Amino acid sequence: MVNTAGKFGPYSQPGPGALDSHALPGRALTGSELVRSRIALRVRLKAEAPGDRLPDAGVLAEELGIGEITVRRALEGMCQDGLLDRRRGRSGGTFVARDWHTVVAALHDPAEAASLDAFHLLLECGLVSHAAGDIPDGRLDGLRALVDEMDRTDVPDRLQELETRFHLDLAEALGGPGIREFTADLLGRQCLLLPAPGPEVVQARNRHHADLLHELGRAEMAPAVAAVKAHRHAGPA
């Protein structure tokens, strides 16, 4: 599971009252796509930065719950694409390419990103409808803390990281660990397909984050869903 340290792992079993990620529509990722998605998400969450060494393939395989051979093939493909670098010797390994962001920019696909974003919107609206009126006291406190932190910073990379964490934590708060993992797949793929939002956009979206949490706290489903939709269309004031 993606946690506050940005680590990812195998799908968790949903807890009581949680949604089942396996019941969601859409094509499941291949093992190679999963590796690419989660490494991209790690970079967005600052668990790794360009130039950093990745964990060994065996460690990644165990964390992702897929075969080591699949991971090795995926890493090799990312090296061929220029996203990763392979270095030999005692200090060798597989590293995030120093020009990661330049290479990712060449992979952008706005049409596919828009399709994923539309599905993410549908997912979050469904989560809000599913959870409204049934959220225990304190479950949204961590999300409120993220909103407050976004209000206090204007550092672009930090804002992008916090925005991503908000949506991961929202998925878990409303749908359980399995839905968080499903959301991680979506967000990781979007990291490779679309430029990260600028600080003005994130700050505008954050107003809708706050509205969403306010309405969820009041158990008001319709205004909460409206806040999710407004977030998708937010831009600079």
Residue, then its C-alpha position, 0 to 999 in steps of 0.5 A: m500500500v502507498n503510505t505516507a512514506g510513498k512506499f507501494g505494495p501489494y493490494s490489501q484486502p478491503g476492511p469492513g464497509a470498504l469497497d472492493s477494488h476488483a469490482l471496479p470496471g476498466r482494464a487491469l494493468t499489466g505487470s509492466e504497466l504497474v511497475r511504471s505507474r508506481i515508480a512514476l508515483r514514487v517520483r511524484l511523492k518524492a520517495e525517489a528523485p531523479g538520480d536516486r537508486l531504486p530498490d532491487a528488483g526482488v524488493l520491488a517484486e515483493e512490495l508490488g506482489i508480482g514476479e521478479i522477472t516481470v519487474r526486471r523486464a519492466l525496468e529494462g523497458m523503462c531504461q530503453d525509454g530513458l526513464l531509468d538508467r542502469r549502472r554496473g559495478r559495486s555502486g551500480g543498480t537501477f536509477v531514476a534518470r536525471d532528466w526524468h521530467t524531460v523524458v516524461a514530457a515526451l510521453h505525454d498523451p492528453a487524450e489518454a490522460a483525459s480518459l483516466d481523469a474522467f474515470h477518476l472523477l467517476l470513482e471519487c463521486g461514487l466514493v462520496s456517494h457511498a460514504a456520505g453519512d457514514i464517516p466516523d469522527g476523526r477519519l477526515d482529520g488527516l485530509r484536513a491537515l493536508v488541506d491546511e498544509m497546501d494553504r501554507t505553501d507555494v512551493p510547486d513540487r510540494l504542492q503537487e506532492l500534497e495534492t496527490r497525497f490528498h487523493l490517495d488518502l481520500a480514496e482510503a478514507l472513503g473506500g478502504p486500502g484496496i481503493r487506495e491501491f486502485t487510485a494509486d494505479l490511476l494517479g501513477r499513470q497520469c503522472l506519465l501522461l500529463p504535466a503536473p498541475g501548476p501551483e495556482v491550479v493546485q491552490a484553486r483545487n484546494r478550495h474545493h478540497a476544503d469544501l468537500l471535507h466540510e460537506l462530508g463532515r455535514a453528511e451532505m452528499a449532493p454538495a460533496v459530489a458537487a465539490v468533487k466535480a468543481h475540483r476537476h474544473a478548477g484553475p487560477a482565480 
